[in-house]
Amino acid sequence: MTDRTKIIFGNPIDEKTVRQAEASKNKFIKKYGDDSGASYRFRAADIPVLDFIGAKDLVFSDEAEPLAPNALIVGNIRMGFGHYRISMAMASCARALGFTPYWLDLASFDATGSKMIREQNRLYSMASRISQKSVLFNKFFWEPLNSEGFRQLTYNAKDQKNSELLVPILASLPKDVPYIATHVWPSQAAVHAGLTHVVNAIPDNWPMALHLSEGAVHTVQTEFAYLGYKMMNGFAKEPLKGIPDDQIRMVGRYVDHELLKDLESDNRSRIQRAEEGAPMRFLLTVGGAGAGFDQFLSIVRHLIPHVEAKRAAVIINFGDHRDVYEKMQKALGGIRIQSFFDDYEGVKSYAASIKSGRAEGITAVCSGDIFEAVYATNLLMPACDVLITKPSELAYYPIPKIFMKHIGGHEVYGAVCSQEAGDGTFECPDEKSMNAMIDRVIGDPDLFAHMCRRIDEMKAQGAYDGAYECVRLAAGTSR
């Protein structure tokens, strides 16, 4: 296994950072044990929520089960909902292109590397929530870490060393299996394990060394990200050698096949509803970390008069955070809300009914199953008019968007990208700006129709084909 900590894309790393990286890896070994000699095998388990794309979950087994001849593995972790959401897009497009997608969540196993991921994810989620409550913590620690700390090449050096702990999990996989990673750790792990067809699907528009995985093909969703990663701009005080041409591609936005196949029809329905004065359907999504409660509460409070006047309908996917729903209900004084809790079939029926019918009132969706919690947004998106979200992975999805305040500085450029593309608004960081934007979108059908038309134009240009292209790159069939 090549040591990718000391030199990254031809740029040497200082000895102090290398020692710190080795100490970090040894800390996790001391805490969780050394399983470098373990022999892990897999079998495929059904994922009922994703049965329509035939996705299979790879789980540990006493006896190895061979992969399908047309297998494609999506390596991921749960860190919030974003990386799961992108993984679903990859699996969806893989199936559409004739592959059998396998789901490999590296955080889900009883292995040293998995425990390392879960610990870091727990700390990240906790810090996300604290950042929404403490102005000082957010200003002096969380924002700088997410925008500049993760940007530094030395941070990647430490991650490269820690990701070596994940190699035993992947060691039994065929070396030439097409493999798409939707987080950098599964990508680094696959490269360390000797896999040869690895695509590292970078999720954000703000270039950071955190996402580097030398040995994989790096894909980005925008030209802004391409230039930043190609030059590794700002990753160190001095100019760096950049990423070679054969290891970086600008592919477009990562979007599910199911959201693209009827997109033009969905946009026609959106424009028609606006022209007819039907309630505008606002879809709100609570992220996997459960942060941003105060923003959601103020948005819903502002929308209630619009709902009562039949100018708006509100649908909230609380993900797997029922506690956030209960907190909001209490704050709103027990307002009447139609709810679908752990009722995935009910969510599917509701989404189908409003797509062909009328939507009114306030509806809440929540599920303890991670796949249901994430995919409910996909089910509801085609039937809704406007998505209100922080500018994270959903910033790149084909639906008109109003952006809440970001959570972590790396998200800022998601809103900038969408605003420049014309399929979303600028970031609305406070109650006043958010309320004004909601009122403007409801009262200005031309603005809303413009966003819908831009989405149609972007689809025609291939702007949403990123997941298809990632599949082709992993399979070696890219145009």
C-alpha positions in Angstrom: 0.0 0.0 0.0 1.5 3.3 -1.1 1.9 5.9 1.7 -0.2 8.8 0.3 0.4 11.0 3.4 3.9 12.2 2.6 3.4 13.3 -0.9 0.0 14.4 -2.4 -0.1 15.1 -6.2 3.7 15.7 -6.2 3.5 18.1 -3.2 5.6 17.0 -0.2 4.1 17.2 3.2 6.1 18.5 6.2 7.4 16.0 8.7 5.4 17.5 11.6 2.1 16.9 9.7 3.2 13.4 8.8 3.9 12.6 12.5 0.6 14.1 13.5 -1.2 11.9 10.9 0.5 8.8 12.1 -0.4 9.7 15.7 -4.0 10.1 14.7 -4.2 6.7 13.1 -2.5 5.1 16.1 -4.9 6.8 18.4 -7.9 5.1 16.7 -6.1 1.7 16.7 -5.5 2.1 20.4 -9.1 3.0 21.0 -10.8 0.6 18.7 -8.3 -2.2 18.0 -6.1 -3.3 15.1 -8.1 -5.3 12.5 -5.5 -5.0 9.8 -5.3 -8.8 9.7 -9.1 -9.4 9.5 -10.7 -11.0 6.5 -14.1 -9.4 5.9 -16.5 -10.9 3.4 -19.8 -9.6 2.0 -23.2 -10.7 1.0 -26.0 -8.6 -0.6 -29.1 -7.6 1.4 -32.2 -6.0 0.0 -32.9 -2.3 0.6 -36.7 -2.2 0.3 -37.0 1.5 0.0 -34.7 1.5 -3.1 -36.1 -1.7 -4.6 -37.1 0.2 -7.7 -33.5 0.6 -8.7 -32.4 -2.8 -7.4 -29.9 -1.4 -5.0 -28.3 -4.1 -2.7 -26.7 -3.4 0.6 -23.3 -5.0 1.2 -23.2 -6.5 4.7 -20.6 -8.6 6.4 -21.1 -12.4 6.0 -19.3 -15.6 7.1 -19.2 -16.7 3.5 -18.5 -14.4 0.5 -21.3 -14.0 -2.1 -20.1 -13.1 -5.6 -21.2 -9.7 -7.1 -23.3 -9.6 -10.2 -21.4 -9.5 -13.5 -22.6 -5.9 -14.1 -21.9 -4.7 -10.5 -21.2 -1.1 -9.6 -20.4 -0.2 -6.0 -21.4 3.1 -4.4 -19.1 3.7 -1.4 -20.5 6.1 1.1 -21.0 7.1 4.7 -23.7 8.8 6.6 -22.6 12.3 7.5 -25.8 14.3 7.6 -28.0 13.3 4.7 -26.0 14.7 1.8 -23.6 11.9 1.0 -26.5 9.4 1.2 -28.5 11.5 -1.1 -25.7 11.7 -3.7 -25.2 8.0 -3.3 -28.9 7.4 -4.2 -28.4 9.5 -7.4 -25.4 7.4 -8.3 -27.3 4.1 -7.7 -30.3 5.4 -9.7 -28.3 6.4 -12.7 -26.2 3.2 -12.5 -29.4 1.2 -12.8 -30.7 3.4 -15.6 -27.4 2.6 -17.5 -27.7 -1.2 -17.0 -25.7 -1.8 -13.9 -26.6 -3.5 -10.6 -25.8 -1.0 -7.9 -24.4 -2.1 -4.5 -24.5 0.1 -1.5 -21.4 0.1 0.7 -21.7 2.2 3.9 -18.3 2.1 5.5 -19.6 3.5 8.7 -22.1 0.7 9.2 -19.7 -2.2 10.1 -18.2 -3.6 13.3 -14.7 -2.7 12.2 -12.0 -0.3 13.4 -12.3 2.0 10.4 -16.1 2.2 10.8 -15.8 3.1 14.4 -13.4 5.8 13.4 -15.9 7.3 11.0 -18.8 7.1 13.4 -16.8 9.0 16.1 -15.8 11.8 13.6 -19.4 12.0 12.3 -20.7 12.3 15.8 -18.4 15.2 16.5 -19.3 16.9 13.2 -23.0 16.6 13.8 -22.6 17.9 17.4 -20.6 20.9 16.1 -23.1 21.7 13.4 -25.8 21.9 16.0 -23.7 24.0 18.4 -22.8 26.4 15.6 -26.5 27.3 15.3 -26.7 28.2 18.9 -23.4 29.9 19.6 -22.4 32.9 17.6 -18.9 32.9 19.0 -18.4 29.2 18.3 -19.7 29.6 14.8 -17.6 32.7 14.0 -14.3 31.7 15.5 -14.3 27.9 15.0 -17.0 26.3 12.8 -17.0 28.8 9.9 -13.2 29.0 9.7 -12.8 25.2 9.9 -15.4 24.5 7.2 -14.1 27.2 4.8 -10.3 27.3 5.4 -9.3 24.5 7.8 -10.6 21.7 5.6 -9.1 23.6 2.6 -5.5 23.0 3.6 -3.4 20.2 2.1 -2.1 19.2 5.5 -5.7 18.3 6.5 -5.9 15.9 3.6 -2.6 14.3 4.7 -4.1 13.4 8.0 -7.2 12.0 6.4 -5.2 9.9 4.1 -3.5 8.2 7.0 -6.7 7.6 8.9 -8.4 6.2 5.8 -5.8 3.4 5.8 -7.9 1.9 8.7 -10.7 1.2 6.2 -8.6 -1.0 3.9 -9.5 -4.3 5.6 -13.2 -3.7 4.9 -12.6 -3.4 1.2 -9.8 -5.9 0.8 -12.0 -8.8 -0.5 -13.6 -6.7 -3.3 -12.6 -7.4 -6.9 -9.9 -4.8 -7.8 -11.5 -3.9 -11.1 -15.1 -3.4 -10.0 -16.5 0.0 -10.9 -16.6 2.0 -7.7 -18.1 5.5 -7.0 -17.3 7.2 -3.7 -19.6 9.9 -2.5 -17.3 10.9 0.4 -13.6 11.2 0.3 -13.0 8.5 2.9 -14.6 5.7 0.9 -12.6 6.9 -2.1 -9.3 7.0 -0.2 -10.0 3.6 1.3 -10.7 2.1 -2.2 -7.5 3.5 -3.6 -5.5 2.3 -0.6 -7.1 -1.2 -1.1 -5.9 -1.4 -4.7 -9.2 -0.8 -6.5 -8.5 0.5 -10.0 -11.8 2.0 -11.2 -12.5 4.6 -8.5 -14.5 7.8 -9.0 -14.3 10.4 -6.2 -17.6 12.3 -6.5 -16.9 15.7 -4.8 -20.0 17.1 -3.3 -19.3 20.8 -2.7 -18.7 23.9 -4.9 -16.0 25.3 -2.5 -12.7 23.6 -3.3 -11.1 22.0 -0.3 -8.1 19.6 0.1 -10.4 17.6 2.4 -11.9 16.1 -0.8 -8.7 14.9 -2.4 -8.1 11.2 -3.1 -5.1 10.8 -5.3 -5.4 7.7 -7.5 -9.1 8.2 -8.1 -10.8 10.3 -10.8 -12.2 13.4 -9.1 -15.5 14.6 -10.4 -17.0 18.1 -9.7 -20.3 19.6 -10.5 -19.3 23.1 -11.7 -16.7 24.9 -13.6 -15.9 27.0 -10.5 -15.0 23.8 -8.6 -13.1 22.4 -11.6 -10.6 25.4 -11.7 -10.2 25.4 -7.9 -9.4 21.7 -7.7 -7.3 21.6 -10.9 -5.0 24.3 -9.5 -5.6 23.3 -5.8 -6.1 27.0 -5.3 -5.6 28.1 -1.7 -4.7 24.7 -0.4 -1.4 26.0 0.9 0.4 29.3 1.3 2.5 28.7 -1.7 1.3 27.6 -5.2 1.0 23.8 -5.5 1.2 21.3 -8.3 -2.4 20.7 -9.3 -4.5 17.6 -10.2 -3.4 15.9 -13.5 -5.9 16.0 -16.3 -6.6 12.3 -16.1 -7.7 12.6 -12.5 -10.3 15.4 -12.7 -13.5 15.9 -14.7 -16.3 18.5 -14.6 -19.4 16.3 -15.1 -22.4 18.3 -14.0 -24.8 18.0 -11.1 -25.5 14.7 -9.4 -29.2 14.1 -9.9 -31.3 10.9 -9.8 -32.6 9.4 -13.0 -36.2 9.4 -11.6 -36.0 13.2 -11.0 -34.9 13.8 -14.6 -37.0 11.6 -16.7 -40.2 13.6 -16.3 -38.6 17.0 -15.4 -40.1 19.0 -18.3 -43.6 17.8 -17.5 -43.0 18.6 -13.8 -42.0 22.2 -14.7 -45.0 22.6 -16.9 -47.2 21.6 -14.0 -45.4 24.1 -11.7 -45.9 27.0 -14.1 -49.6 26.0 -14.7 -50.3 25.9 -11.0 -48.8 29.4 -10.6 -50.8 30.8 -13.5 -54.0 29.3 -12.0 -53.3 30.8 -8.6 -53.2 27.4 -6.9 -51.4 27.2 -3.5 -47.6 27.3 -4.1 -46.1 24.1 -2.7 -43.1 24.7 -0.4 -41.0 21.7 0.5 -38.7 22.2 3.5 -36.0 19.7 4.5 -34.5 19.2 7.9 -30.9 17.9 7.4 -29.4 14.8 8.9 -27.7 16.7 11.7 -31.0 18.3 12.8 -29.5 21.8 12.8 -31.2 25.1 11.9 -34.3 24.8 14.0 -34.8 28.5 14.6 -34.7 29.1 10.8 -37.3 26.5 10.1 -39.6 27.8 12.9 -39.5 31.4 11.6 -40.1 30.2 8.0 -43.2 28.1 9.0 -44.6 30.9 11.1 -44.3 33.3 8.2 -46.0 30.8 5.8 -49.0 30.0 8.1 -51.0 33.1 6.9 -50.2 32.2 3.3 -51.4 28.7 4.0 -54.6 29.9 5.6 -55.3 32.2 2.6 -54.7 29.3 0.2 -51.7 31.0 -1.3 -49.3 28.3 -0.1 -49.1 24.7 1.0 -46.2 23.6 3.2 -44.6 20.1 3.3 -41.8 19.5 5.8 -39.5 16.4 5.7 -38.2 16.2 9.2 -35.9 13.3 8.1 -35.3 11.0 11.1 -35.6 13.9 13.6 -39.0 13.5 15.2 -37.7 15.5 18.1 -37.4 18.5 15.8 -41.1 18.0 14.8 -42.2 17.8 18.4 -40.3 20.9 19.3 -41.8 22.8 16.4 -45.3 21.7 17.2 -44.9 22.9 20.8 -43.5 26.3 19.6 -46.4 26.7 17.1 -49.0 26.0 19.8 -50.2 22.6 18.4 -51.3 23.9 15.0 -53.0 21.3 12.9 -50.5 19.3 10.8 -51.2 16.3 8.6 -48.4 13.8 9.4 -46.9 10.7 8.0 -44.6 9.2 10.6 -42.9 5.9 9.7 -45.5 5.5 7.0 -43.5 5.3 3.8 -46.4 3.9 1.8 -48.4 6.8 3.0 -45.8 9.3 1.8 -45.7 7.7 -1.6 -49.5 7.8 -1.9 -49.6 11.4 -0.7 -46.8 12.4 -3.2 -48.7 10.8 -6.1 -52.0 12.3 -5.0 -50.8 15.9 -5.0 -48.8 15.5 -8.2 -52.1 14.9 -10.0 -54.3 16.9 -7.6 -54.3 19.7 -5.1 -52.1 20.4 -2.1 -53.2 22.4 0.9 -52.4 22.9 4.6 -49.2 21.8 6.4 -47.9 18.3 6.1 -45.1 16.6 8.0 -43.0 13.6 7.0 -40.7 11.7 9.4 -39.1 8.3 9.5 -36.6 6.5 11.7 -35.3 4.6 8.6 -32.4 6.5 7.1 -33.3 5.5 3.5 -36.9 6.5 3.9 -35.9 9.8 5.7 -33.6 10.8 2.8 -35.6 9.5 -0.2 -38.9 11.1 1.0 -37.6 14.4 -0.3 -37.0 12.8 -3.7 -40.6 11.5 -3.8 -42.0 14.8 -2.9 -39.8 17.0 -5.1 -41.5 16.4 -8.4 -44.9 17.3 -6.9 -43.7 20.5 -5.2 -43.0 24.0 -6.5 -40.2 25.5 -4.4 -37.6 23.8 -2.2 -36.4 25.8 0.9 -33.1 24.4 2.0 -29.7 25.3 3.2 -27.2 25.5 0.2 -25.8 22.0 0.6 -26.2 19.1 -1.8 -29.8 20.0 -2.6 -28.5 23.3 -4.1 -27.8 21.3 -7.3 -31.2 19.6 -7.7 -33.6 20.6 -10.5 -36.3 22.4 -8.6 -36.7 26.2 -7.9 -34.9 26.9 -4.6 -34.9 29.5 -1.9 -31.8 29.2 0.2 -31.7 29.5 4.0 -28.5 30.5 5.9 -25.7 28.0 5.3 -24.4 25.7 8.1 -20.7 25.6 7.5 -18.7 28.0 5.3 -18.2 25.4 2.6 -21.9 25.6 1.7 -21.9 29.3 0.7 -20.9 28.7 -2.9 -23.7 26.2 -3.4 -26.1 29.2 -3.2 -23.8 31.3 -5.4 -23.8 28.5 -8.0 -27.5 28.2 -8.1 -28.1 31.9 -8.2 -25.8 32.3 -11.1 -27.4 29.4 -12.9 -30.8 30.9 -12.4 -32.5 28.0 -10.8 -32.4 29.3 -7.2 -32.1 32.5 -5.1 -29.3 34.0 -3.2 -28.8 33.0 0.4 -31.4 34.5 2.8 -29.5 34.5 6.1 -32.1 36.1 8.4 -35.8 36.2 9.0 -36.4 39.5 7.2 -34.6 38.4 4.0 -36.2 35.0 4.0 -39.7 36.3 4.5 -39.3 38.9 1.8 -38.1 36.2 -0.6 -41.0 33.9 0.1 -43.5 36.7 -0.4 -41.7 37.7 -3.7 -41.8 34.2 -5.1 -45.5 33.8 -4.2 -46.4 37.1 -5.6 -44.2 37.2 -8.7 -45.2 34.3 -11.1 -42.7 35.6 -13.8 -39.8 35.1 -11.4 -40.9 31.6 -10.5 -41.6 30.7 -14.2 -38.1 32.0 -15.1 -36.5 29.5 -12.6 -38.6 26.7 -14.1 -37.5 27.6 -17.6 -33.9 27.8 -16.6 -34.1 24.3 -15.2 -35.4 23.0 -18.5 -32.6 24.8 -20.4 -30.0 23.4 -18.0 -31.4 19.9 -18.5 -31.2 20.2 -22.3 -27.5 21.3 -21.9 -26.7 18.2 -19.8 -26.1 20.3 -16.6 -27.8 17.6 -14.5 -26.1 14.6 -16.0 -23.3 14.4 -13.5 -24.3 11.0 -11.9 -24.7 9.4 -15.3 -21.2 10.5 -16.2 -19.7 9.3 -12.9 -21.1 5.8 -13.7 -19.6 5.9 -17.2 -16.2 7.0 -15.8 -16.2 4.2 -13.2 -17.1 1.7 -15.9 -14.6 3.0 -18.3 -17.2 4.0 -20.9 -17.1 7.8 -20.6 -17.5 9.7 -23.8 
